[in-house]
Amino acid sequence: MHSIDDSSPLQEYLGKSAIERQWHLLITFTGYHESLANQVYARHVYLPKDVR
């Protein structure tokens, strides 16, 4: 988790007009699954309404 306070780089995007702004937060993870001996990937998109 990331705490959103005055020093957070995300603070400028979460003001009163955050819903009006067109942005999304895209999180990607890459890892290695030893049992499968393969790369694994995960991706999730957060919209302004998903961030508190």
C-alpha positions as CSV (number, residue, x, y, z in Angstrom):
1,M,0.0,0.0,0.0
2,H,1.0,3.6,-0.5
3,S,-0.2,6.3,1.9
4,I,-1.4,9.3,0.1
5,D,-0.5,12.4,2.1
6,D,1.0,15.8,1.3
7,S,4.3,14.3,0.3
8,S,2.9,11.7,-2.0
9,P,3.6,12.1,-5.7
10,L,0.0,11.0,-6.4
11,Q,-1.5,13.9,-4.3
12,E,-1.7,16.3,-7.3
13,Y,-3.9,13.8,-9.2
14,L,-6.4,13.3,-6.3
15,G,-7.8,16.7,-5.8
16,K,-11.5,17.6,-6.0
17,S,-11.4,17.4,-9.8
18,A,-9.7,14.0,-9.8
19,I,-12.7,12.3,-11.3
20,E,-12.8,14.9,-14.1
21,R,-9.2,14.1,-15.0
22,Q,-8.5,11.4,-17.5
23,W,-5.9,9.2,-15.8
24,H,-5.4,5.6,-14.7
25,L,-2.8,3.9,-12.6
26,L,-1.3,0.8,-14.3
27,I,0.5,-1.7,-12.1
28,T,2.5,-4.5,-13.6
29,F,4.4,-7.3,-12.0
30,T,6.8,-9.8,-13.6
31,G,8.1,-12.8,-11.8
32,Y,9.5,-16.3,-12.3
33,H,7.5,-19.4,-11.4
34,E,10.0,-22.0,-10.4
35,S,7.6,-25.0,-10.6
36,L,6.6,-24.1,-14.1
37,A,10.0,-22.8,-15.1
38,N,8.3,-19.9,-16.8
39,Q,7.9,-16.1,-16.5
40,V,4.6,-15.0,-15.0
41,Y,2.9,-11.6,-15.4
42,A,0.2,-9.7,-13.6
43,R,-1.4,-6.4,-14.5
44,H,-4.1,-4.3,-12.9
45,V,-5.5,-0.9,-13.8
46,Y,-6.9,1.5,-11.1
47,L,-9.2,4.4,-12.1
48,P,-9.6,7.5,-10.0
49,K,-12.7,6.1,-8.3
50,D,-10.7,3.1,-7.1
51,V,-8.1,5.2,-5.2
52,R,-8.7,6.3,-1.6
